[in-house]
Amino acid sequence: MNTKTNESDDVPLSRASKFHHQEWTEIVDDLQANYPDGLDSDDVTQRIQKYGYNEVAVKSVPKWLIFLRQFNNVIIYILLIAVGLTLLMGHYSDATVIALVVFINAMIGYFQEVNASNALDKIKKMLSVEATVIRSGERFDVPARELVLGDLVYLEAGDNVPADLRLIDVDNLRIQESSLTGEADSVLKNEHILAASVPLAERSNMAYASTAVTNGSATGIVIATGVDTQIGQISQSVADVSGNKSPLTKELYALGRGISWLIIAVAAVMFVLGWALNIYDLPTLVMAIIAMIVGSMPEGLPAATSIILATGVQKLTKKHAIVKTLPAAETLGAVDIIASDKTGTLTKNEMTIQDIVIDEQHYTVTGTGYAPEGDIQINGRAVDAKKIAKLEMFLTMGQQANDTFLTEENGSWEINGEPTDAAFLSAYYKAFGQKEPKLNEIDRIPFDSDYRYMARLSENQQQHRFIAIKGSPDKLFDLAENSATFRRKYWSDLAAKFAQSGKRVIAVGYADVADDVNEVTHESLKASGITFLGLAAIIDPPRPEVIDAIKDMRQAGIHVKMITGDSPDTAKAIGQQLGLANNIQTITGSEVEAMTDDMLASVVTKYDVFARTTPQDKLRIVAAYQANGLVTAMTGDGVNDAPALKRADIGVAMGVKGTDVAKDSADMVLANDDFSTIKTAIAQGRRLYDNIRKTILYLLPTSFAEGLIVVFSILLQQPMPLTATQLLWINMVSALTLQLAFIFEPAEPGLMSRPPRKTSDKLMSRYDVFQMVYVSVIIAAVALAVFEYLDSMTGFAVASTMAVNVIIFGKIFYLFNIRTAAPALSRSFWTNPMAFGAIAAMIILQIIFTYVPFMQGVFSTAGLSFNHWVIVLATGLIVLVVTELDKYRRMFRSRAL
């Protein structure tokens, strides 16, 4: 067929997803190609000029802009205001420290964002470098980037597919597509037309860029290049998908904005009131307002939050969970949904024979994965395969009808070939050890898409020749049909039963041949028939630790959803083995594609298993859960998972078997590929959130108390009891000591028994605000009362020093209340030894602040007597007594309800 014509005005790129539904001859016409001679150089030049090169080019954000936008945060604005105020007051060392916090936070965010963008570069490298094309009647190699629509490409074993192709002429072609579909087995290809609704994983007449040819050869026509290929669309999705801000980031942003406006509003009112009533002269009033802002502004909050998250990240790293962004560590604690890829994540991605049936005997095979560790059993008792002739024959024939290698490397078993074949090798090694039988291969029939079996002609040491055959049950049933002892219905029913339980079924047989036979053919097998031996049922076994982890997650109110390229029946069966739900509901990728985003969001929570999915399906599924207000994590290991990993609230990639693209797109990488590590990370995330919340509930009342002292002084027209430098001292030493105690606060009891917090929940409840107000008032009122009482008796220096220490010890006693939901005087009192270290450090600093002459000169302080310290301790104790009484009241009230 020769259809060479002039270049059309528009090549139908948008139809790339439907080419599997067309006859290839129509595609040749559509793309104005020239079959069988291929395009000429003029065609190629024109198409490159019109459509560009076959490469993924994504716009990159300038590095300077990435750095600058790290400062676009309300908390950073608050810190910058604090820098300006401290500079204005001449406290250059304080300004330097705060500025360093701002810069370090910006650098951390910058490096995290730059590192995540490397995912696109990894995708570019996956595209093939060379391609074999047919142009002007000749076959030769060209750079893959120079491929154009309509090019004829020749594929053979060992090639990487350079672009998306519609296959034209196929000869036993098998392609490994796990980078796109996530499924381990190579896919048999043909050139037949398919139904329009066939999902990506079942498009047997297509070859996709970045996949690898494992067997056979074929000619295909290029139907998509560059960003229009499936891998290109994934790269574009990774570029277009913006990672969501973590719930904590959103809450801190809202909190910081609210606090800043509140402080500014109060400061403005106080300034106007002070000016109108002529309470102070203008310089004194300005300094009072600055002191109020400095005292009230919780500039230690971002730093404390970052330190708590950073230490949590370090702990997770020791547990093999590498967290790339600090907020991601906390986000784990809020997860409602874990949408997980199946192969390699929930399962081992190592095909394993689980059942062998010979005649009426049903053997079970223990051990999972490729490692030959386990037994062959019957009725729970191990058997010696060497003493059971038919079982020995079955295992030997399965080992012979095989072209895969299974080897141990550094303690890990790796395969070179097909996973199904590796399952038979592992079973053979379990029974007989790793010593291969002494047989000579004479000839073989490789696995063929039309015949769906593999046969091997071998000769033993006695020069007896036989054919070992293994393959699809229905094909071997046909070859065994003439045997008088073969019971087709029995074996068909058994195969169907295994298939319905999610297992792959392989039949095994053999045929004795004359000693002078040197060739095995399809025709000779059909003519002579075979002796049927039995069936093997194979699974990709669930990871044992995953089943327990999912059970624990369900108890914690977290739902695990499985997304896979498997058939619905297989996927559902595996979901049942994993214990995803009591009554598993399944939906296919085709059904997902047929829904609008709103329709999908309305029904997505009903389903536990998503089968036959594409990368775009995964992305939409994650977005649909998020549309329901559910914090969604996505786990995966393949390129096909990358867009969904980035779109999720937290993406989790496998570190050992995961692709670089998946790891770069994720927020967390499991260094040990252990799904159960996510459970540990979730518990750590919940602990981090609790401790950050405790830090906020501790920091805000004590900071506001400092501001209230200034407000009360203005309203009462009294002298300022505290200077701006003293307020800065209080904030600085608290940040260096007491606030850090929350880093080491252990998890509250029952942490993983409570449901995930709702995204609509606030960091502070109404009661928290109420407690914040009354604690602020108590500390401020007591400090002001002490100052007023002593000012006329001892002078400003002693009275002011007393006020500072009253605030500090009020913070110390409040720490015992806020540390735990349990009563302060309980077992929880001793659970955080570092809290006592922080208190000791704080007291030492206060002694230095009070008695060292240099500090007295800088901060206008004076030494205190023993009686003064008694007053300080007594007033601090007031805070603990009031807050603990309130805690008991709430505990009794909740029990009554």
C-alpha positions in Angstrom: 0.0 0.0 0.0 1.5 3.4 -1.0 -0.3 6.4 0.3 2.5 9.1 0.0 0.9 12.5 -0.3 1.8 16.1 0.5 1.9 17.2 4.1 -1.5 17.9 5.4 -2.5 21.1 7.2 -3.1 19.3 10.4 -2.0 15.9 11.6 -4.6 14.6 14.1 -2.5 14.5 17.2 -5.6 14.5 19.5 -6.6 11.1 18.2 -3.5 9.4 19.6 -5.5 7.8 22.3 -7.8 6.1 19.8 -5.4 4.7 17.3 -5.7 1.2 18.9 -9.3 1.3 17.6 -8.4 1.9 14.0 -7.1 -0.4 11.2 -3.4 0.4 10.7 -4.1 1.1 7.0 -6.4 4.0 8.1 -3.7 5.4 10.3 -1.3 5.4 7.5 -3.8 7.5 5.6 -4.5 9.8 8.5 -0.8 10.5 9.2 0.0 10.7 5.5 2.7 8.2 5.8 4.3 6.1 3.1 4.0 2.3 3.7 6.2 0.2 3.2 9.0 2.6 2.1 8.6 5.2 4.9 8.9 9.0 4.8 11.6 10.8 2.8 13.9 13.5 4.1 11.7 16.3 3.0 8.7 14.9 4.9 10.8 14.6 8.0 12.2 18.1 7.8 8.7 19.6 7.3 7.2 17.7 10.2 10.1 18.6 12.6 9.6 22.2 11.7 5.8 22.0 12.3 5.7 19.8 15.4 9.1 20.0 16.9 11.5 17.3 18.1 10.5 14.0 19.8 11.6 15.2 23.3 10.0 16.4 26.5 10.6 20.1 27.0 9.0 21.7 30.1 9.3 25.3 31.1 11.4 25.7 34.2 11.0 28.4 36.9 14.1 30.6 37.4 16.1 29.6 40.5 16.0 33.2 41.8 12.2 33.2 41.6 12.0 29.9 43.5 14.2 31.5 46.2 12.2 34.7 46.5 8.8 33.0 46.8 10.1 31.2 49.9 9.5 34.6 51.7 5.9 34.8 50.6 4.5 33.6 54.0 2.7 35.4 56.7 5.0 33.8 59.4 8.0 35.1 57.5 6.4 38.6 57.3 6.0 38.5 61.1 9.7 37.6 61.5 10.7 40.4 59.2 8.7 42.8 61.2 10.4 41.6 64.3 13.8 42.1 62.6 12.8 45.7 61.7 11.6 46.5 65.2 14.8 45.1 66.9 17.0 47.0 64.4 15.0 50.1 65.1 15.6 49.7 68.8 19.3 49.0 68.3 19.3 45.3 69.3 21.5 44.1 66.5 22.3 40.7 67.9 18.5 39.8 68.2 17.9 41.1 64.7 20.7 39.0 63.4 19.4 35.8 65.0 15.8 36.3 63.7 17.1 37.2 60.3 19.1 34.0 60.2 16.0 32.0 61.1 14.2 33.7 58.1 17.2 32.9 55.8 17.6 29.3 56.9 13.8 28.6 56.4 14.0 30.1 52.9 17.0 28.0 52.0 15.4 24.8 53.2 12.3 25.5 51.1 14.4 26.5 48.1 16.5 23.3 48.1 13.4 21.1 48.6 11.6 22.7 45.7 14.6 22.5 43.4 15.1 18.9 44.3 11.5 18.0 43.5 11.7 19.5 40.1 14.4 16.9 39.1 11.5 14.5 38.4 11.1 16.0 34.9 14.8 15.6 34.1 14.5 11.9 35.0 11.6 11.4 32.6 13.6 13.0 29.8 16.4 10.5 30.3 14.0 7.6 30.0 13.3 8.4 26.4 15.3 6.2 24.0 18.5 7.7 22.5 18.5 5.8 19.1 15.7 4.5 16.9 15.7 2.2 13.9 13.6 3.7 11.1 12.5 2.8 7.6 12.8 5.9 5.4 12.9 6.0 1.6 12.9 2.2 1.5 16.0 1.8 3.7 16.4 0.8 7.3 18.9 2.7 9.5 19.4 4.2 12.9 18.6 7.9 13.7 18.6 9.9 17.0 15.2 9.2 18.6 14.6 13.0 19.0 14.4 13.2 15.2 11.4 10.9 14.9 8.2 12.4 13.5 4.6 11.4 13.1 4.2 8.8 10.4 7.7 7.4 10.7 8.0 3.7 10.4 10.0 2.3 13.3 11.5 -1.2 13.6 11.7 -2.8 17.0 13.6 -5.9 18.3 14.5 -7.5 21.6 16.7 -5.1 23.7 15.3 -1.9 22.2 13.6 0.9 24.2 10.5 2.0 22.4 11.4 5.6 21.2 7.9 7.0 20.6 4.2 5.9 20.8 3.6 3.4 18.0 0.7 1.6 16.4 2.0 -1.8 15.5 1.8 -3.0 11.9 3.7 -6.2 11.5 4.4 -8.2 14.7 6.5 -11.3 15.2 6.2 -12.7 18.8 6.7 -9.2 20.3 6.7 -8.9 24.1 7.2 -5.5 25.8 7.8 -4.7 29.4 5.4 -1.9 30.3 5.8 -1.7 34.0 7.1 1.9 33.8 3.7 2.9 32.6 1.2 0.3 33.9 3.0 -0.9 37.0 2.5 -4.5 36.1 5.4 -6.9 36.2 4.9 -9.2 33.3 5.8 -8.4 29.7 2.9 -7.9 27.4 2.2 -9.9 24.3 1.6 -7.7 21.3 -0.2 -8.0 18.0 -1.5 -5.8 15.2 -5.2 -6.5 15.6 -7.8 -3.8 15.9 -9.2 -3.4 19.5 -12.4 -2.0 21.0 -12.4 1.8 21.8 -12.9 1.3 25.5 -9.8 -1.0 26.0 -7.7 0.5 28.8 -4.0 1.3 28.4 -2.7 -1.8 30.0 -4.6 -4.0 27.5 -3.8 -2.2 24.2 -1.9 -5.1 22.7 -1.5 -3.3 19.3 0.3 -0.3 20.7 3.9 0.3 21.9 4.6 3.2 24.2 7.7 5.4 24.6 10.1 4.5 27.5 8.9 0.8 27.5 11.4 -2.0 26.7 11.2 -4.8 24.1 12.0 -8.2 25.8 11.2 -10.6 22.9 10.5 -10.7 19.2 10.3 -7.9 16.7 7.8 -5.6 15.0 7.3 -2.6 12.8 5.2 0.3 14.0 4.1 3.7 12.8 4.7 6.7 15.1 1.4 8.2 16.2 2.7 10.5 19.0 6.1 12.1 19.9 7.5 14.2 22.7 4.9 15.6 25.1 2.1 13.9 23.2 3.3 10.4 24.1 2.0 8.7 27.2 5.3 9.3 29.0 5.3 12.8 27.8 1.8 13.4 29.1 3.0 12.0 32.5 5.8 14.5 32.5 3.4 17.3 31.7 1.2 16.2 34.5 4.1 16.3 36.9 4.9 19.8 35.7 1.3 21.0 35.8 0.3 19.4 39.1 1.0 21.8 41.9 1.7 20.1 45.2 -1.0 21.0 47.8 0.1 22.9 50.9 0.0 20.7 54.0 -2.9 21.1 56.4 -0.5 22.4 59.0 1.0 25.0 56.6 -2.5 26.3 55.9 -3.4 26.4 59.5 -0.2 28.2 60.6 -0.7 30.7 57.7 -4.2 31.5 58.9 -3.1 31.7 62.5 -0.1 33.9 61.7 -2.3 36.2 59.6 -4.9 36.4 62.3 -2.4 37.1 65.1 -0.6 39.8 63.1 -3.8 41.7 62.3 -5.0 41.4 65.9 -1.7 42.8 67.2 -1.6 45.6 64.7 -5.2 46.5 65.4 -4.7 46.6 69.2 -1.4 48.5 68.8 -3.2 51.1 66.6 -6.1 51.5 69.1 -3.6 51.8 72.0 -1.6 54.4 70.2 -4.7 56.5 69.3 -6.0 56.2 72.9 -2.7 57.1 74.4 -2.2 60.0 72.1 -5.8 61.3 72.5 -5.7 61.1 76.4 -2.1 62.4 76.5 -1.1 59.5 78.7 2.6 59.6 77.8 4.7 62.0 75.8 5.1 60.9 72.2 8.6 59.2 72.4 7.5 57.2 75.5 4.2 56.2 73.8 5.9 55.0 70.7 8.4 52.9 72.7 5.5 51.5 74.7 3.6 50.5 71.5 6.8 48.9 70.1 7.3 47.0 73.3 3.8 45.7 73.1 4.2 44.5 69.6 7.6 42.9 70.3 6.2 41.2 73.4 3.1 40.0 71.8 4.6 38.8 68.5 5.3 35.1 68.8 8.4 35.2 66.7 9.6 31.9 68.1 6.7 30.0 66.7 8.0 29.3 63.2 11.4 28.4 64.5 9.9 26.1 67.2 7.6 24.5 64.6 10.5 23.9 62.2 12.7 22.4 65.0 9.9 20.0 66.1 9.3 18.9 62.5 13.1 18.6 61.8 13.6 16.3 64.9 10.5 14.3 63.8 12.1 13.9 60.3 15.3 12.7 61.9 13.4 10.0 63.9 11.6 8.9 60.8 14.8 8.6 58.9 16.0 6.1 61.5 12.8 4.2 60.8 13.7 4.1 57.1 11.2 6.8 56.1 13.0 9.7 54.4 10.9 12.8 54.5 11.9 15.5 52.0 9.8 18.4 53.3 9.3 19.3 56.9 5.5 19.9 56.7 5.1 16.5 55.1 6.1 14.8 58.3 3.1 16.3 60.1 0.7 15.8 57.2 1.0 12.1 57.7 -0.8 12.4 61.0 -3.9 13.9 59.2 -4.2 11.3 56.5 -7.7 9.9 55.9 -7.0 7.9 52.7 -4.0 6.0 51.4 -4.4 5.4 47.7 -1.8 2.7 47.0 -0.3 1.2 43.8 -0.5 -2.6 44.1 2.5 -4.1 42.4 5.7 -3.7 44.4 4.0 -1.7 47.1 1.2 -3.8 48.6 2.6 -6.9 46.9 6.1 -8.2 46.5 6.2 -7.9 42.7 7.6 -11.4 42.8 5.4 -14.1 41.3 5.1 -17.1 43.5 3.5 -20.6 42.9 1.1 -21.1 45.7 -0.8 -24.2 44.5 0.0 -27.3 42.5 -2.7 -29.7 41.5 -1.7 -33.1 40.0 -4.6 -35.6 39.4 -6.6 -35.3 42.6 -3.7 -34.2 44.8 -3.6 -30.5 45.8 -0.2 -29.4 47.0 0.5 -26.1 48.6 3.8 -24.2 48.3 5.0 -22.2 51.3 7.3 -19.2 51.1 6.7 -16.0 49.1 8.8 -14.2 46.6 11.6 -15.5 44.4 13.8 -16.7 47.3 13.7 -20.5 47.2 12.7 -20.7 50.9 9.8 -22.9 51.7 8.3 -26.4 51.3 5.9 -28.2 49.2 3.1 -29.6 51.4 0.0 -31.6 51.3 -2.5 -31.4 54.2 -0.1 -29.2 56.0 2.8 -31.7 56.0 6.0 -31.2 54.0 6.6 -33.8 51.2 9.8 -35.0 49.5 9.2 -34.3 45.8 12.0 -36.8 44.9 9.8 -39.6 46.2 6.6 -38.5 44.3 7.2 -39.3 40.6 4.4 -37.1 39.1 5.3 -34.1 41.4 9.0 -34.5 40.4 8.0 -34.6 36.8 5.7 -31.6 37.1 8.5 -29.4 38.7 11.1 -30.6 36.2 9.0 -29.9 33.2 8.1 -26.4 34.6 11.8 -25.8 35.1 12.7 -27.0 31.6 10.0 -25.0 29.7 11.7 -21.9 30.8 14.1 -19.2 29.4 14.5 -17.1 32.6 17.4 -17.0 35.0 17.0 -16.7 38.7 20.2 -15.7 40.6 21.2 -14.5 44.1 23.0 -11.2 44.2 24.1 -9.7 47.6 21.4 -11.6 49.4 18.6 -10.6 47.0 17.1 -12.9 44.4 16.9 -11.2 41.0 15.5 -12.5 37.7 16.5 -12.0 34.1 13.4 -12.9 32.1 9.7 -13.4 32.9 8.3 -13.3 36.5 6.0 -16.3 35.8 9.0 -18.4 34.7 10.9 -17.3 37.8 8.0 -18.7 39.9 8.6 -22.1 38.5 12.4 -21.9 39.0 11.8 -20.9 42.6 9.5 -23.8 43.2 12.0 -26.2 41.6 14.8 -24.9 43.9 12.5 -25.3 46.9 12.1 -29.0 46.1 15.5 -30.0 44.8 17.9 -27.2 45.7 19.7 -25.0 43.2 21.4 -27.8 41.3 20.1 -27.9 37.7 19.1 -31.2 36.1 21.7 -32.6 33.7 19.7 -32.2 30.5 20.8 -30.9 27.1 18.6 -28.6 25.1 18.0 -29.6 21.5 15.4 -27.1 20.4 12.7 -24.8 21.7 9.5 -22.9 20.8 9.6 -19.5 22.6 6.4 -18.2 24.1 4.2 -17.0 21.3 1.2 -14.7 21.5 -0.9 -16.8 19.2 -0.1 -20.2 20.8 0.5 -18.9 24.4 2.8 -21.7 25.5 6.5 -22.4 25.6 8.0 -25.8 24.6 11.5 -27.2 25.0 13.0 -30.3 23.4 15.6 -31.8 25.7 17.7 -34.9 26.1 18.6 -36.6 29.4 21.8 -38.5 30.2 20.3 -41.8 28.8 19.9 -40.0 25.4 16.1 -40.1 25.9 14.4 -37.1 24.4 11.3 -35.4 25.5 9.4 -32.1 25.2 8.6 -30.0 28.2 5.7 -27.6 27.7 4.1 -24.9 29.9 1.5 -22.3 29.1 -2.1 -21.2 29.0 -4.4 -23.9 30.3 -6.9 -23.8 27.4 -4.1 -24.2 24.9 -2.6 -27.2 26.7 -6.1 -28.6 27.2 -6.4 -28.7 23.4 -3.1 -30.5 23.0 -4.0 -33.1 25.7 -7.5 -33.7 24.4 -6.7 -37.0 22.7 -5.5 -38.5 25.9 -7.9 -41.1 27.3 -7.2 -40.2 30.9 -7.5 -36.4 30.4 -10.6 -34.9 32.1 -11.1 -31.5 30.5 -14.1 -30.4 32.5 -12.4 -31.2 35.8 -9.3 -29.2 34.9 -11.3 -26.3 33.3 -13.4 -25.9 36.4 -10.3 -26.0 38.6 -8.6 -23.4 36.5 -11.6 -21.1 36.6 -11.8 -21.5 40.4 -8.2 -20.4 40.8 -8.6 -17.5 38.4 -11.6 -16.2 40.3 -9.5 -16.1 43.4 -7.1 -13.8 41.7 -4.4 -16.3 40.8 -2.7 -16.8 37.5 -3.1 -20.3 36.2 -0.4 -22.1 34.3 -0.7 -25.7 32.9 2.3 -28.1 32.6 2.7 -31.1 30.4 5.3 -33.2 28.5 5.6 -35.5 25.4 8.0 -38.3 24.9 9.6 -38.3 21.4 11.9 -40.5 19.4 15.6 -40.2 20.0 16.2 -38.9 16.5 13.8 -36.0 16.8 15.8 -32.7 16.5 13.0 -30.2 16.2 9.8 -29.2 18.0 7.1 -27.4 16.1 3.5 -26.4 16.7 2.3 -28.8 14.1 4.2 -31.8 15.6 2.8 -31.0 19.1 -0.7 -30.8 17.7 -0.3 -34.0 15.8 1.2 -36.1 18.6 -0.5 -34.4 21.6 0.9 -34.2 25.1 0.6 -35.9 28.5 -1.1 -33.4 30.8 0.6 -33.2 34.3 -1.3 -30.5 36.2 -1.9 -26.9 37.1 0.0 -24.3 39.0 -1.7 -21.3 40.6 0.5 -18.3 40.9 0.1 -15.1 42.8 2.0 -11.8 43.3 1.9 -12.3 47.1 0.9 -9.5 49.4 3.7 -8.4 51.6 3.1 -10.0 55.0 3.7 -6.8 56.9 1.2 -5.0 54.8 -1.8 -7.0 56.0 -1.0 -6.2 59.7 -0.3 -2.5 58.8 -3.7 -2.2 57.0 -5.5 -3.7 59.9 -3.9 -1.2 62.3 -4.6 1.7 59.9 -8.3 0.7 59.7 -8.4 0.8 63.5 -6.9 4.3 63.3 -9.7 5.4 60.9 -7.5 5.4 57.8 -8.8 3.7 54.7 -6.4 2.1 52.3 -7.5 2.0 48.6 -5.7 -0.2 46.0 -5.1 1.2 42.5 -3.8 -1.4 40.0 -3.6 -2.4 36.4 -4.9 -5.9 37.2 -8.2 -7.2 36.1 -11.1 -6.5 38.5 -11.4 -10.1 39.7 -7.7 -10.4 40.4 -7.6 -7.0 42.1 -10.6 -7.8 44.3 -9.2 -11.1 45.4 -5.9 -9.5 46.4 -7.9 -6.7 48.1 -9.6 -9.4 50.2 -6.3 -11.0 51.1 -5.0 -7.6 52.2 -8.1 -6.9 54.3 -8.9 -3.6 52.7 -12.5 -3.7 53.7 -15.2 -6.0 54.9 -17.1 -5.8 51.6 -14.8 -4.7 48.8 -16.2 -2.6 46.1 -14.4 -2.5 42.7 -14.5 0.0 39.8 -12.4 -0.1 36.6 -10.4 2.6 34.9 -12.8 2.7 32.0 -15.7 3.5 34.3 -13.6 6.2 35.9 -12.9 7.7 32.5 -16.6 7.8 31.7 -17.3 10.0 34.7 -16.9 13.8 35.0 -14.7 15.0 37.9 -17.9 15.9 39.9 -19.4 12.5 39.3 -16.2 10.7 40.3 -15.9 12.8 43.5 -19.5 11.9 44.5 -18.9 8.2 44.3 -15.2 7.7 44.9 -15.5 7.0 48.6 -17.6 3.9 47.9 -14.8 2.0 46.3 -11.9 0.1 47.7 -10.2 -1.2 44.6 -9.6 0.6 41.2 -8.7 -1.9 38.5 -7.3 -1.4 35.0 -6.2 2.1 35.7 -4.1 4.6 33.7 -1.7 7.3 35.2 -4.4 9.9 34.4 -7.0 7.7 36.3 -4.8 7.7 39.4 -4.4 11.4 39.3 -8.2 11.9 39.0 -8.9 9.4 41.8 -6.5 11.3 44.2 -8.1 14.6 43.3 -11.6 13.1 43.8 -10.7 12.1 47.4 -9.3 15.6 48.0 -12.5 17.1 46.7 -14.3 15.4 49.5 -12.1 17.1 52.0 -10.1 14.0 52.7 -6.3 14.3 53.3 -5.0 11.8 50.8 -1.6 10.0 50.6 -0.5 8.2 47.4 2.0 5.4 47.4 3.8 4.0 44.4 7.0 3.1 42.7 6.6 3.6 38.9 6.7 6.4 36.5 3.0 6.0 36.0 2.5 6.9 39.7 4.5 10.2 39.5 1.6 12.7 38.7 -0.6 11.2 41.5 2.3 11.2 43.9 2.8 14.9 43.3 -0.9 15.7 43.4 -1.5 13.9 46.7 -1.3 15.7 50.0 1.7 13.5 50.7 3.3 11.2 48.1 5.1 8.1 49.3 7.6 6.3 47.0 9.4 3.0 47.4 13.1 3.6 47.8 14.5 0.2 46.7 12.4 -0.7 43.7 10.9 2.7 43.0 11.9 4.6 39.9 13.8 7.9 40.2 10.9 9.8 38.8 8.6 8.4 41.5 11.0 9.2 44.3 11.6 12.7 43.0 7.9 13.4 42.8 7.2 12.1 46.3 7.3 13.8 49.7 8.5 10.7 51.5 10.6 7.8 50.4 10.5 4.4 52.1 14.1 3.3 52.2 13.2 -0.3 53.0 10.1 -0.6 50.6 8.1 -1.6 53.7 4.5 -0.4 53.5 4.1 -0.9 57.2 6.7 1.9 57.7 3.8 4.3 56.7 2.0 3.3 59.9 5.0 4.3 62.0 5.2 7.6 60.0 1.5 8.3 60.6 2.0 7.8 64.3 5.0 10.1 64.3 3.0 12.6 62.3 0.2 12.6 64.8 2.7 13.1 67.6 4.3 16.0 65.8 1.0 17.7 65.3 0.1 17.3 69.0 3.4 18.8 70.0 3.2 21.7 67.6 -0.3 22.4 68.8 0.9 22.2 72.4 3.7 24.6 71.5 1.2 27.1 70.1 -1.2 26.8 73.1 1.8 27.3 75.3 3.5 30.1 73.4 0.5 32.4 72.6 -0.9 33.0 76.1 2.6 33.7 77.5 3.4 36.0 74.6 0.0 37.8 74.8 0.6 38.3 78.6 3.6 40.4 77.8 1.5 42.6 75.5 -1.3 42.8 78.0 1.0 44.2 80.6 1.7 47.1 78.3 -2.0 47.5 77.4 -3.0 47.6 81.1 -0.3 50.1 81.9 -1.5 52.4 79.2 -5.1 52.1 80.2 -4.2 52.6 83.9 -1.9 55.4 83.0 0.9 53.8 85.0 4.7 53.6 84.3 5.8 50.8 81.9 6.9 47.9 84.1 9.0 46.2 81.4 11.3 47.6 78.8 11.5 46.4 75.2 14.8 44.7 75.9 13.3 42.8 78.8 10.5 41.6 76.6 13.0 40.4 74.0 14.9 38.6 76.7 11.8 36.8 77.9 10.9 35.7 74.3 14.5 34.7 73.5 15.3 32.6 76.6 11.8 30.9 76.4 12.5 30.0 72.8 15.9 28.5 73.7 14.6 26.5 76.6 11.0 25.9 77.5 9.6 25.8 74.0 12.2 23.1 73.0 10.8 20.8 75.7 7.9 20.0 73.3 10.4 18.4 70.8 10.8 15.5 73.2 7.3 15.1 74.4 6.2 11.5 73.8 3.0 10.5 72.1 -0.3 10.6 74.1 -1.8 7.2 75.0 -4.3 5.9 72.4 -2.7 8.0 69.6 -3.5 5.4 66.9 -6.9 4.6 68.2 -8.4 7.9 67.4 -9.7 8.9 63.9 -7.7 11.3 61.7 -8.4 15.0 62.5 -10.7 16.7 60.1 -9.2 19.3 57.7 -11.9 21.7 58.9 -10.6 21.4 62.5 -8.7 24.5 63.8 -5.4 24.5 65.6 -7.3 26.1 68.5 -10.8 25.3 69.6 -13.1 27.7 71.3 -12.0 26.4 74.6 -8.3 26.8 73.7 -9.0 30.5 72.9 -10.8 30.8 76.3 -7.9 29.2 78.1 -5.4 31.4 76.2 -7.3 34.5 77.3 -7.6 33.7 81.0 -3.9 32.5 81.2 -2.7 35.7 79.5 -4.8 37.8 81.9 -3.6 35.9 85.0 0.1 36.2 84.2 -0.2 39.8 83.1 -2.4 40.9 86.1 -0.1 39.1 88.6 3.1 40.6 87.1 1.6 44.1 87.0 0.3 43.8 90.6 3.7 42.7 91.8 5.4 45.5 90.0 2.9 48.1 91.4 3.3 46.7 94.9 7.1 46.9 94.8 7.8 49.9 92.7 7.2 52.4 95.4 9.0 50.3 98.0 12.1 49.0 96.2 12.4 51.2 93.1 12.0 50.4 89.4 14.9 48.0 88.9 13.8 45.5 91.6 10.1 45.8 90.7 10.8 45.4 87.0 13.1 42.4 87.7 10.3 40.8 89.8 7.8 41.3 87.0 10.1 39.6 84.5 10.6 36.6 86.8 6.9 36.4 87.6 6.2 36.0 83.8 9.0 33.5 83.5 7.9 31.3 86.4 4.3 31.6 85.2 5.5 30.1 81.9 7.4 27.4 83.8 4.4 26.3 85.8 2.1 26.6 82.8 4.4 24.2 81.0 3.4 21.4 83.4 -0.2 21.9 82.6 0.0 22.1 78.8 2.5 19.2 78.3 -0.2 16.5 78.5 -3.9 15.9 78.5 -3.6 13.9 81.7 -3.3 15.7 85.1 0.1 17.3 85.7 0.7 15.3 88.9 0.4 11.8 87.3 2.6 9.3 85.5 2.9 11.8 82.6 4.8 14.1 84.9 8.0 12.0 84.4 7.6 11.0 80.8 9.7 13.9 79.3 13.0 14.2 81.3 14.1 16.9 78.8 11.4 19.2 80.1 13.2 19.3 83.4 16.4 20.0 81.7 14.8 22.9 79.9 13.4 24.3 83.1 16.8 24.0 84.8 18.4 25.9 81.9 15.7 28.6 82.1 16.3 29.1 85.9 20.1 29.3 85.4 19.6 32.0 82.7 17.2 33.9 85.0 19.8 33.9 87.8 22.4 35.3 85.4 19.8 37.8 84.2 19.1 38.9 87.8 22.5 38.9 89.5 25.3 39.3 86.9 26.4 43.0 86.9 26.8 43.1 83.1 23.2 41.8 82.6 22.0 44.3 85.1 23.5 47.1 83.1 22.1 45.9 79.8 18.6 45.0 81.0 18.1 47.4 83.9 17.7 44.6 86.5 18.6 44.3 90.2 19.3 41.4 92.6 16.3 39.9 94.5 16.1 38.7 98.0 14.8 35.3 99.3 11.4 36.7 100.1 11.2 38.1 96.5 11.8 34.5 95.1 9.0 33.2 97.4 6.6 35.7 95.9 7.8 34.7 92.4 7.2 31.0 93.1 3.8 31.6 94.7 2.5 33.7 91.8 3.7 31.1 89.3 1.9 28.4 91.2 -1.4 30.3 90.7 -1.2 29.6 87.0 -0.7 25.9 87.5 -3.5 25.6 90.1 -6.1 27.4 88.0 -5.3 25.6 84.8 -5.2 22.2 86.5 -8.6 22.8 88.2 -10.0 23.7 84.8 -8.5 20.5 83.3 -10.2 18.4 86.0 -13.5 20.1 85.3 -13.3 19.3 81.6 -12.3 15.7 82.3 -15.3 15.1 84.6 -17.6 16.8 82.1 -16.4 14.6 79.2 -16.9 11.4 81.3 -20.4 12.5 82.2 -21.2 12.9 78.5 
